[in-house]
Amino acid sequence: MAELILYTNPMSRGRIARWMMEEVGQPYAVQNLGYGDEFPMSIKSPEYLAINPMGKVPALKHGDAIVTEAAAICAYLADAFPEAGLKPAAGTRASADYHRWMFYAAGPIEAAVTDRSLGVEVSPEKARMVGYGSYDVAMDMIERAIAGKTYLAGDGFTAADLYFGSQIGWGLLFGSIPERPAFVEYWAGLSARPAYKRAAELDDAAIAKQG
């Protein structure tokens, strides 16, 4: 079997990919990368730039295949290891929801939260120019997607929950997403998963070693 190597930093979106690796349940290696000199290899080192020229984490190497972007890594792993049961059957209503909300989280939610955090205000006249419309619209869409549900797509946990939920979890932690009851309840269910806890413990241990 081709080796899986996760390139990450424990204080980055790489935590999402680490969680996905734990859900998949396949053996994998980790290369922690530093923003400065906290790890032997830097995200701007020639070795890593050969893998991801943007110098961003996470990245996944699977044999000779390279995948970057956390959402793409989640989707790729769900496809590569179907036995993990992390995606619905193709052509079903659940599959439609899976793809819809996975990419909504990677596009409009990420952009809306980032713009808000940077103090970027989109005027009502320009709202149609941005994919999320407005921050409030994006938050309302999140609530509509998860209200009254345990999972986004069908009756089971999928990679879409992992990625979508991670956006909510990070937002609640840093105050960039409001603490609406539906958000808190949905994230509480996801963050209780054993794979999430294992991933968090591994990343937290890597942070502790830096100090």
C-alpha positions as CSV (number, residue, x, y, z in Angstrom):
1,M,0.0,0.0,0.0
2,A,1.3,3.5,-0.9
3,E,2.5,5.4,2.1
4,L,0.5,8.3,3.4
5,I,2.4,11.4,4.7
6,L,0.7,14.3,6.2
7,Y,2.5,17.6,6.1
8,T,1.1,19.9,8.8
9,N,1.6,22.3,11.6
10,P,-0.4,21.6,14.9
11,M,-1.6,25.2,15.0
12,S,-3.1,25.3,11.5
13,R,-5.9,23.9,9.3
14,G,-3.7,20.8,9.3
15,R,-5.7,19.8,12.4
16,I,-8.6,19.2,10.1
17,A,-6.6,16.8,8.0
18,R,-5.2,15.1,11.0
19,W,-8.7,14.4,12.2
20,M,-9.6,13.0,8.8
21,M,-6.6,10.7,8.9
22,E,-7.7,9.3,12.3
23,E,-11.2,8.7,10.9
24,V,-9.8,6.9,7.9
25,G,-7.9,4.6,10.2
26,Q,-5.0,3.9,7.8
27,P,-1.3,4.0,8.9
28,Y,0.3,7.4,8.1
29,A,3.4,9.4,8.9
30,V,3.5,13.1,9.9
31,Q,5.9,15.8,9.0
32,N,5.4,18.8,11.2
33,L,6.5,22.1,9.5
34,G,7.4,25.3,11.3
35,Y,6.4,28.8,10.5
36,G,9.8,29.7,12.0
37,D,12.3,27.4,13.6
38,E,9.9,25.5,15.9
39,F,10.3,22.4,13.8
40,P,13.4,21.1,11.8
41,M,11.6,21.8,8.5
42,S,10.0,25.1,7.6
43,I,6.9,25.6,5.4
44,K,9.2,27.8,3.2
45,S,12.0,25.2,2.9
46,P,12.9,24.1,-0.6
47,E,12.0,20.5,0.3
48,Y,8.4,21.5,1.2
49,L,8.0,24.1,-1.6
50,A,8.6,21.2,-4.0
51,I,5.5,19.6,-2.5
52,N,3.3,22.8,-2.2
53,P,4.8,25.8,-3.9
54,M,2.4,28.0,-1.9
55,G,4.2,27.1,1.3
56,K,1.0,26.4,3.1
57,V,-0.2,23.5,5.1
58,P,-1.7,20.9,5.1
59,A,-0.6,18.8,2.3
60,L,-1.0,15.1,1.8
61,K,1.4,12.7,-0.1
62,H,-0.1,9.4,-1.0
63,G,2.5,7.4,-3.0
64,D,3.3,9.8,-5.9
65,A,0.1,11.8,-5.5
66,I,0.0,15.1,-3.8
67,V,-3.2,16.8,-2.5
68,T,-3.3,20.3,-0.9
69,E,-6.2,22.2,0.7
70,A,-7.9,20.7,3.7
71,A,-11.3,20.2,2.0
72,A,-9.6,18.4,-1.0
73,I,-7.7,16.2,1.4
74,C,-10.9,15.2,3.2
75,A,-12.7,14.5,-0.1
76,Y,-9.7,12.6,-1.5
77,L,-9.3,10.3,1.5
78,A,-13.0,9.6,1.6
79,D,-12.7,8.4,-2.1
80,A,-9.4,6.6,-1.6
81,F,-10.6,4.6,1.4
82,P,-14.3,3.8,0.9
83,E,-14.2,1.1,3.5
84,A,-14.0,3.9,6.1
85,G,-17.6,4.8,5.2
86,L,-17.0,8.6,5.1
87,K,-19.0,9.4,2.0
88,P,-22.5,8.5,0.8
89,A,-23.3,6.4,-2.2
90,A,-23.0,8.3,-5.5
91,G,-26.1,9.6,-7.1
92,T,-28.2,9.7,-3.9
93,R,-29.8,12.6,-2.1
94,A,-27.2,12.2,0.7
95,S,-24.4,12.4,-1.9
96,A,-25.9,15.7,-3.2
97,D,-26.0,17.1,0.3
98,Y,-22.4,15.8,1.0
99,H,-21.0,17.7,-2.0
100,R,-23.1,20.8,-1.5
101,W,-22.1,21.4,2.1
102,M,-18.5,20.3,1.7
103,F,-17.9,22.9,-0.9
104,Y,-20.1,25.5,0.7
105,A,-17.8,25.2,3.8
106,A,-14.7,25.4,1.7
107,G,-15.9,28.4,-0.3
108,P,-18.5,30.8,1.1
109,I,-18.1,30.0,4.8
110,E,-14.3,30.3,4.7
111,A,-14.5,33.5,2.7
112,A,-17.2,35.1,4.9
113,V,-15.4,34.3,8.1
114,T,-12.0,35.4,6.8
115,D,-13.4,38.7,5.5
116,R,-15.1,39.4,8.7
117,S,-12.0,38.7,10.7
118,L,-10.0,41.0,8.5
119,G,-12.6,43.8,8.8
120,V,-13.6,43.6,5.2
121,E,-17.2,44.9,4.8
122,V,-19.2,44.1,1.7
123,S,-21.8,46.8,0.9
124,P,-25.3,45.6,0.0
125,E,-24.8,46.9,-3.5
126,K,-21.7,44.7,-4.0
127,A,-23.1,41.6,-2.2
128,R,-23.8,39.8,-5.5
129,M,-20.1,40.0,-6.3
130,V,-19.0,37.7,-3.4
131,G,-19.9,34.0,-3.2
132,Y,-21.3,34.3,0.3
133,G,-23.5,37.3,-0.2
134,S,-23.1,38.6,3.3
135,Y,-21.7,37.3,6.6
136,D,-25.2,37.1,8.1
137,V,-26.5,35.2,5.0
138,A,-23.7,32.7,5.4
139,M,-24.4,32.2,9.1
140,D,-28.1,31.7,8.3
141,M,-27.2,29.1,5.7
142,I,-25.1,27.2,8.2
143,E,-28.0,27.1,10.6
144,R,-30.4,25.9,7.9
145,A,-28.0,23.1,7.0
146,I,-27.7,21.7,10.5
147,A,-30.8,22.7,12.4
148,G,-32.4,19.6,13.9
149,K,-29.8,17.3,12.4
150,T,-27.0,15.2,13.7
151,Y,-25.3,14.9,10.3
152,L,-25.4,16.9,7.1
153,A,-25.7,14.1,4.6
154,G,-28.0,11.1,5.3
155,D,-28.0,9.3,8.6
156,G,-24.3,8.9,9.2
157,F,-21.1,10.9,9.8
158,T,-19.2,11.8,6.6
159,A,-16.2,13.8,5.6
160,A,-18.6,16.7,4.9
161,D,-19.5,16.8,8.6
162,L,-15.8,16.8,9.5
163,Y,-14.9,19.7,7.3
164,F,-18.1,21.7,7.7
165,G,-18.0,21.1,11.4
166,S,-14.4,22.1,11.7
167,Q,-15.2,25.5,10.3
168,I,-17.9,25.9,13.0
169,G,-15.6,24.6,15.7
170,W,-12.7,26.9,14.8
171,G,-15.2,29.8,14.5
172,L,-16.7,29.2,17.9
173,L,-13.2,28.9,19.5
174,F,-12.0,32.2,18.1
175,G,-15.3,34.1,18.2
176,S,-15.5,34.5,14.4
177,I,-18.8,32.5,14.3
178,P,-21.6,33.4,16.7
179,E,-22.6,30.9,19.5
180,R,-26.0,30.0,18.1
181,P,-27.5,27.0,19.9
182,A,-27.6,24.9,16.7
183,F,-23.9,25.6,16.0
184,V,-22.9,24.7,19.6
185,E,-25.0,21.5,19.6
186,Y,-23.8,20.3,16.2
187,W,-20.1,20.9,17.1
188,A,-20.5,19.2,20.5
189,G,-21.6,16.0,18.9
190,L,-18.8,16.0,16.3
191,S,-16.1,16.9,18.8
192,A,-17.1,14.0,21.0
193,R,-16.0,11.5,18.3
194,P,-13.0,9.3,19.4
195,A,-11.1,10.1,16.2
196,Y,-11.4,13.9,16.8
197,K,-10.1,13.4,20.4
198,R,-7.2,11.3,19.2
199,A,-6.2,13.8,16.6
200,A,-6.5,16.7,19.0
201,E,-4.3,14.9,21.6
202,L,-1.6,14.2,18.9
203,D,-1.5,17.8,17.7
204,D,-1.6,19.2,21.2
205,A,1.3,17.0,22.2
206,A,3.3,18.3,19.1
207,I,2.6,21.8,20.3
208,A,3.8,21.0,23.8
209,K,7.1,19.6,22.4
210,Q,7.8,22.9,20.7
211,G,7.9,24.7,24.1
